[in-house]
Amino acid sequence: MKASFSKVSSFYFCPKKYEYRYVMELPVPTKAELVFGTALHAALEANFAQKIETRRDLPVEELLEVFRKELSEGLEKVPEESLRGPSDVHYLRGMGEHFLSRFMAERAPALQPAPRGVECFFLLPLPGGHEISGKFDLMDTDWVLHDFKTSNKPYDRRRADKTQLVLYAWACERMFGRFPTALCFDVFVKGDGGEGAMDMQEPILFPVPSPGEMSQVAQRLQRQIEKILEVQEKNAFTRAFVPLRCKWCEYQTVCTADWEKEGKPEPARVRMDYLV
Ligand code: SF4
């Protein structure tokens, strides 16, 4: 099976959601927060892609133009009634401009992208003939691999997903013939639109996972993918939550209706760690 890291993660978040998204391929309504993250990434990519050759950052106003264009085009696809509070167009625009201005002043000057080191897609072989794909944002000339993240709350490094770190280290080894010196998450904290503070978190650095951790992750991913195939074969996608409470899920309406038709079965979570 060829799977992306987000596809595997979505199964272990909620198998039913995986079914709606990847088996039934129900269209996902566009969300303002996703558009915001995409627009921020597009602006940073525009800067670092050209910096491979020029070795210079673009003027911040050029990044802001890219950001504003991507944001307004993306938000046209979002239902108007959901563009309120923390998803208000002006709020998102101001927040993105603030993040980009700070990043370009405080962090970008010290970051030189390695050749071929911007928006790196990868496809990695796994035991059992499976493959896993993904993407990281930037490899710098100090061989630090960066991933830009937007998050509602400050990122908690203790909860970092080891699988993602291992995949990035493998991808680097495959693309550049060496492991990174470190992995870095650059996190833009959006706050919750209420009392939560908007902030650019200090870079979060991780060491490269050990060979033992890498082999554990490879085996776990193989088993996880095989579990997905087994569930798919039996068409037995369970719900991980009571759908009435899943206010954040794009499929809540359809899931709740199906759940009621099925006689409201008890949710059953698939734990990621039980396969280890
Ligand atoms: S509404 Fe909840 S249970 Fe249903 S698919 Fe979404 S996350 Fe899963």
Boltz pocket constraint, residues with backbone or C-beta under 6 A from the ligand:
constraints:
  - pocket:
      binder: B
      contacts: [[A, 14], [A, 15], [A, 16], [A, 17], [A, 239], [A, 240], [A, 241], [A, 242], [A, 243], [A, 246], [A, 249], [A, 250], [A, 251], [A, 252], [A, 255], [A, 256]]
      max_distance: 6.0
